[in-house]
Amino acid sequence: MGQSITLANLNDFIRGAAILGTGGGGDPYLGRLMLQQELREVSGVELLPLSALPDDAFAVSVASMGAPTVFVEKVPNAEATVRAVREVEARLGRRIDAVIPLEAGGINATLPLVVAAQMGVPVVDADGMGRAFPELQMTSFNIKGVRLCPLVTADDHGNTVLYDTVDAAAGERLARAVCVRMGGIAQIALYPMTGREAKASATPGTVSMAIELGEAVVQARLRNLDRCEAVAEYFRGRSPSRFAAVLFDGKVVDVRRETKDGFTVGRLVLEGSGPSGERMEISFQNEFTMARCGGEVRAIVPDLICALDRETGEPVTTEALRYGQRLKILGVSADPIMRGPEAIAVVGPAAFGLSEPFEPIEALQPR
Amino acid sequence: MGQSITLANLNDFIRGAAILGTGGGGDPYLGRLMLQQELREVSGVELLPLSALPDDAFAVSVASMGAPTVFVEKVPNAEATVRAVREVEARLGRRIDAVIPLEAGGINATLPLVVAAQMGVPVVDADGMGRAFPELQMTSFNIKGVRLCPLVTADDHGNTVLYDTVDAAAGERLARAVCVRMGGIAQIALYPMTGREAKASATPGTVSMAIELGEAVVQARLRNLDRCEAVAEYFRGRSPSRFAAVLFDGKVVDVRRETKDGFTVGRLVLEGSGPSGERMEISFQNEFTMARCGGEVRAIVPDLICALDRETGEPVTTEALRYGQRLKILGVSADPIMRGPEAIAVVGPAAFGLSEPFEPIEALQPR
């Protein structure tokens, strides 16, 4: 028996998931509302350690697909998500034993808990990336050979669309077009897999990690420590081989953002508080993708770039960025499963249209 | 036992289907090539009169979805269409007994014959509109309450997408987006129905009508009669209540055309050969939608507007329009099933973004 998500640790979880959202995944407040309502009706949602998932169990991922700028106006719909899961079940002739999160970050970290509560199954304490990414093929599941399809998109009106594509990239391309026509957001069920496949492809422990990340911020507040440093320290403490550090401390002086082809894309410029007036520029596609200082790359996907309020340590998502915000930018090395050559082909800079090559964040810092 | 389509009447059928295509449906030459190849392997494709379809038979429509401008470069794929039909069969747990054409015009009049030949089933001598229309909900099937879904789109690469939507308009909207992402053309299977439903909703006799229309042009050539008048006469002779007449005779002086959102849209201007220099302007969305002279509407959807070469009587499709062509514009009243108030809501001018109201073509001619 693993942990549970309950009303007691809800806020920690939501905050931690927003940190792992690396700027994407939508307003954490919405995820909190969704899950809070659900947790008032059930005592808690059981987290099943990845290692405890039986080899022959059947799990599926769920998510809200679309631009976070749209989520703000149109809250993800759990009922439609359950409908999408039922379609996958019907297609494969099998009932699910668990929900396995697609993303560790943002609303898509919360939605699996709501769906699992409604369907009466546990949530696997793992996900498909150890962070958030904007496209469906950008997962360790896909990198390790789990099929995306049958993929189902569903909307609030009762429309469902089921995809059977030759690869995950084709599924993303077709479903994104439908998502746009569904109003910029679609509820999806995807990556149906066995327990054996999950254990070979998922990033373990990321749901409980979100809870602990959120707790680390609270602990830092109680002890009046630097919240952002505390977050970095948590990452390093959890996995000593992991790089995690505050890369920049500054004020937002420019934000350009548009909702385009089903994504929130743009760039952010921060000006340092020191006398040198150094600037950091960060590009994003739902999530932050690359951070540069004076033309030099300091962090690039799949490594994590997180924006935290410099005083409170609260994560700031890309659609909530505003002129004048004081932020600390945290850089964290991605889970090793996301850094191999086969992973870089799927989630590396080129997948985001960036011409800069991937370099590990630990090699990009000034000495 | 009804007629068959064989190598002997292939050319007549293709020409007649292009006339009924009302400018849409793509280059008839491609349809001829597809069907010719198939007819070399089978002796003929059986046409089943609509009345001979048993009530409990199971039929499905097939089509190429997309902009005719794209069809020219990317020939509709019969194998993918069969795959789409198989998906519908699997979804409903039933094998088809016949293919029922969606459209009487263009490549989509030909494709059902190719698919039926490959699947070893007859083609019902009927269709869902008695002409061609650009959108999936624009059918007598839908007008009479047959469900569009399960609808399947398939591409050349092996991707299939299955839709279950609340209404036909939602199916069109979502599938159109996928069609664009599939490269501007998708093979589809749609409107699965029983024989009883077919008899209550289809436009009967339109496949054999295409053969006879094509024959009428040939007969006029043999007798050195006006080919375009002969086509009009055929329509009137087949159904005495039907209006059919040459509305304009002139030269193409302007064509504007673009491929937009999965359609070929634009307008055509003709200048009359007489001394008055009268002009006709015709708008189109895949098919011709409205013809005007000096600002006065002379024909409007769902009535048929056909462009024929003034000398040969060969139909000219919207993607083949060129400056300098000499054309006669034929206007034909739509099948009565397409003119009722419930039909006008689905296939009338407003459905094409036209602000002019529907008026029957017979009421629009100068006295």
Chai-1 contact restraints between the chains, C-beta under 6 A:
chainA,res_idxA,chainB,res_idxB,connection_type,confidence,min_distance_angstrom,max_distance_angstrom,comment,restraint_id
A,H157,B,V166,contact,1.0,0.0,6.0,A-B,restraint_1
A,G158,B,V166,contact,1.0,0.0,6.0,A-B,restraint_2
A,N159,B,T165,contact,1.0,0.0,6.0,A-B,restraint_3
A,N159,B,V166,contact,1.0,0.0,6.0,A-B,restraint_4
A,N159,B,A170,contact,1.0,0.0,6.0,A-B,restraint_5
A,T160,B,D164,contact,1.0,0.0,6.0,A-B,restraint_6
A,V161,B,Y163,contact,1.0,0.0,6.0,A-B,restraint_7
A,V161,B,L174,contact,1.0,0.0,6.0,A-B,restraint_8
A,L162,B,L162,contact,1.0,0.0,6.0,A-B,restraint_9
A,Y163,B,V161,contact,1.0,0.0,6.0,A-B,restraint_10
A,D164,B,T160,contact,1.0,0.0,6.0,A-B,restraint_11
A,T165,B,N159,contact,1.0,0.0,6.0,A-B,restraint_12
A,V166,B,H157,contact,1.0,0.0,6.0,A-B,restraint_13
A,V166,B,G158,contact,1.0,0.0,6.0,A-B,restraint_14
A,V166,B,N159,contact,1.0,0.0,6.0,A-B,restraint_15
A,A170,B,N159,contact,1.0,0.0,6.0,A-B,restraint_16
A,R173,B,R181,contact,1.0,0.0,6.0,A-B,restraint_17
A,L174,B,V161,contact,1.0,0.0,6.0,A-B,restraint_18
A,L174,B,V178,contact,1.0,0.0,6.0,A-B,restraint_19
A,L174,B,R181,contact,1.0,0.0,6.0,A-B,restraint_20
A,A177,B,A177,contact,1.0,0.0,6.0,A-B,restraint_21
A,A177,B,V178,contact,1.0,0.0,6.0,A-B,restraint_22
A,A177,B,R181,contact,1.0,0.0,6.0,A-B,restraint_23
A,V178,B,L174,contact,1.0,0.0,6.0,A-B,restraint_24
A,V178,B,A177,contact,1.0,0.0,6.0,A-B,restraint_25
A,R181,B,R173,contact,1.0,0.0,6.0,A-B,restraint_26
A,R181,B,L174,contact,1.0,0.0,6.0,A-B,restraint_27
A,R181,B,A177,contact,1.0,0.0,6.0,A-B,restraint_28
